[in-house]
Amino acid sequence: MNKLLNFAILLFVVLEYFSFFYTILHQTLVPSLKKQIKLIGLLFIILLIFSSFNFQRTTLYYIGLALSIFLINILFESSVKDILKLYIVSFPTLSIFESVVIYIIQSISDMGEKRNALPCLIIIIIILWLYYLLIGKNLNKDAFQITEHVWLIVASVMIILCLLITYFTFLLTEIIVPKGKLIGIVLITSGSLTIFILNYILIYYFNTKQNFQSQVSFLEQYNEQQK
């Protein structure tokens, strides 16, 4: 049973990052997966091997994180450099959501560290795909192809936010009395979601505006050359 739980956690960590790259970061899948099938099979075998060890939840998470890089490098049309750059943003972002969701799950029913991790990952994956089906697929994919300087700023904001959420979660779980925990849940959840959504909207509209201005500038230069 423990091996099955370990395998499920590793698998859903990989699926979580795949879902984030596809639904939020709008990365493009490779046209054909025939050459990648063998590598995906190798990944599946690696998952089975690591699931046989009695790792802690945190260790399993980081193993799944490393394996997700391997999978994403296979499935998406991005260079290794671009993938690692995107992980700088995706890791703190997903860590924030995981902290909030796990805290809510623990407040309802504490099934243990590992058993709480699995429903947390499933809930986040479902939220990502619901967002994509309702909103994300209609957005301009090119709006998220932004410069390294902007990604660095976004990553810095998300890492700082991740540290703050981790600290306040520790306060709520270890220090604050039970009466204050409900207020803490509401504040952490609403604050984290609000900051992330605003950050996401700013990236989208900033880059959309930049792309529009670049097109206008190009058309003006073209018209001048025609004249």
C-alpha positions in Angstrom: 0.0 0.0 0.0 2.9 2.4 0.9 4.6 1.7 -2.5 1.3 2.4 -4.3 0.9 5.7 -2.4 4.6 6.7 -3.2 4.0 5.9 -6.9 0.8 7.9 -7.0 2.5 11.0 -5.4 5.4 10.8 -7.8 3.0 10.4 -10.8 0.8 13.3 -9.7 3.7 15.6 -9.1 4.8 15.0 -12.6 1.3 15.5 -13.9 0.9 18.7 -11.8 3.9 20.4 -13.5 2.9 19.1 -16.9 -0.6 20.6 -16.4 0.9 23.9 -15.2 3.2 24.2 -18.2 0.4 23.4 -20.6 -2.6 25.3 -19.1 -0.9 28.3 -17.5 2.4 28.8 -19.3 0.9 27.8 -22.7 3.8 25.7 -23.8 3.4 23.9 -27.2 3.5 20.1 -27.4 5.8 18.4 -30.0 3.9 17.5 -33.2 4.7 13.8 -33.0 5.3 11.6 -29.9 6.5 8.5 -31.7 10.1 9.1 -30.8 9.3 10.1 -27.2 7.2 7.0 -26.3 10.3 5.0 -25.3 11.5 7.8 -23.1 8.1 8.1 -21.5 8.2 4.3 -20.8 11.6 4.8 -19.2 10.1 7.5 -17.0 7.4 5.1 -15.9 10.0 2.5 -14.9 11.9 5.2 -13.0 8.7 6.1 -11.1 8.2 2.4 -10.2 11.8 2.2 -8.9 11.7 5.3 -6.7 8.2 4.3 -5.4 9.7 1.2 -3.8 11.8 3.2 -1.4 10.3 4.6 1.8 10.9 8.3 1.2 9.4 11.1 3.1 6.8 13.3 1.4 9.2 16.1 0.8 11.8 13.8 -0.8 9.2 12.3 -3.0 8.1 15.7 -4.1 11.6 16.7 -5.2 12.1 13.5 -7.0 8.8 14.0 -8.8 9.9 17.6 -9.6 13.2 16.3 -11.2 11.3 13.7 -13.2 8.8 16.3 -14.4 11.7 18.3 -15.9 12.6 15.2 -17.8 9.0 14.7 -19.1 8.5 18.3 -20.0 11.7 18.4 -21.9 10.4 15.4 -23.9 6.9 16.6 -24.6 7.2 20.4 -25.2 8.9 22.4 -27.9 11.2 24.3 -25.6 14.9 24.3 -25.0 16.3 23.1 -21.7 17.3 26.7 -20.9 13.7 27.9 -21.4 12.3 25.0 -19.4 14.6 25.7 -16.4 13.7 29.4 -16.6 10.0 28.6 -16.5 10.6 26.3 -13.5 11.9 29.3 -11.5 8.4 30.7 -11.7 6.3 27.5 -11.6 8.0 26.0 -8.5 7.2 28.8 -6.0 3.8 29.3 -7.6 2.8 25.7 -7.2 4.4 25.5 -3.8 2.1 28.3 -2.7 -1.0 26.6 -3.9 0.1 23.3 -2.3 0.7 25.0 1.0 -2.8 26.5 1.0 -4.6 23.4 -0.2 -2.7 21.1 2.2 -3.5 23.4 5.1 -7.2 23.4 4.2 -7.1 19.5 4.0 -5.4 19.2 7.3 -7.9 21.5 8.9 -10.7 19.2 7.7 -9.1 15.8 8.2 -5.5 15.1 9.1 -4.8 11.7 7.3 -1.0 12.0 7.6 1.6 13.9 5.7 1.8 11.6 2.7 -2.0 10.9 2.5 -2.7 14.6 2.6 -0.3 15.2 -0.3 -2.2 13.0 -2.8 -5.6 14.8 -2.7 -3.8 18.1 -2.7 -2.1 17.3 -6.0 -5.3 16.0 -7.5 -7.2 19.1 -6.5 -4.6 21.4 -8.0 -4.5 19.5 -11.3 -8.3 19.6 -11.5 -8.3 23.4 -10.9 -5.6 24.0 -13.6 -7.6 22.1 -16.2 -10.9 23.7 -15.2 -9.2 27.1 -15.6 -7.9 26.0 -19.0 -11.2 24.7 -20.3 -13.1 27.7 -19.1 -10.7 30.6 -19.8 -7.1 29.6 -20.6 -7.6 28.0 -24.1 -9.1 31.3 -25.4 -6.2 33.4 -24.3 -3.3 34.5 -26.6 -0.5 32.0 -26.1 2.1 34.4 -27.4 1.4 36.7 -24.4 3.4 34.5 -22.1 6.6 34.6 -24.3 8.3 37.3 -22.3 11.9 38.4 -21.7 14.2 36.9 -19.1 14.2 40.2 -17.1 10.5 40.1 -16.7 10.6 36.4 -15.7 13.2 37.2 -13.1 11.0 39.9 -11.6 8.0 37.5 -11.5 10.1 34.7 -10.1 11.4 37.0 -7.3 7.9 38.0 -6.4 6.6 34.4 -6.3 9.6 33.2 -4.2 9.1 36.0 -1.6 5.4 35.2 -1.5 6.2 31.5 -1.1 8.4 32.2 1.9 5.8 34.4 3.5 3.1 31.7 3.0 5.3 29.1 4.4 6.0 31.2 7.5 2.4 32.1 8.1 1.3 28.5 7.6 3.9 27.5 10.3 2.4 30.1 12.6 -1.1 28.9 12.1 -0.3 25.2 12.5 2.2 25.4 15.4 1.5 28.6 17.4 -1.9 30.2 16.7 -4.8 28.8 18.9 -7.5 26.9 17.0 -9.9 29.9 17.2 -7.6 31.9 14.9 -7.0 29.2 12.4 -10.2 29.8 10.4 -9.4 33.4 9.9 -5.8 32.4 8.9 -7.1 30.0 6.3 -9.3 32.7 4.7 -6.6 35.3 4.7 -3.9 33.0 3.3 -6.1 31.5 0.6 -7.7 34.8 -0.6 -4.4 36.7 -0.4 -2.4 34.1 -2.2 -5.0 33.7 -5.0 -5.4 37.4 -5.4 -1.7 38.1 -5.7 -1.2 35.2 -8.1 -4.2 36.2 -10.3 -3.1 39.9 -10.4 0.5 38.9 -11.2 -0.8 36.6 -14.0 -3.1 39.3 -15.4 -0.3 41.9 -15.4 2.0 39.6 -17.3 -0.7 38.8 -19.9 -1.7 42.4 -20.5 1.8 43.8 -20.3 3.1 41.4 -22.9 0.0 41.7 -25.1 0.5 45.5 -25.1 4.2 45.1 -25.9 3.4 42.7 -28.8 0.8 45.1 -30.2 3.2 48.1 -30.0 5.9 46.0 -31.8 3.4 45.2 -34.6 2.4 48.9 -34.9 6.0 50.0 -35.0 6.8 47.4 -37.7 3.8 48.5 -39.8 4.8 52.1 -39.5 8.3 51.3 -40.7 6.9 49.2 -43.5 4.6 52.1 -44.6 7.6 54.5 -44.6 9.6 52.2 -46.7 6.7 51.9 -49.2 6.4 55.6 -49.4 
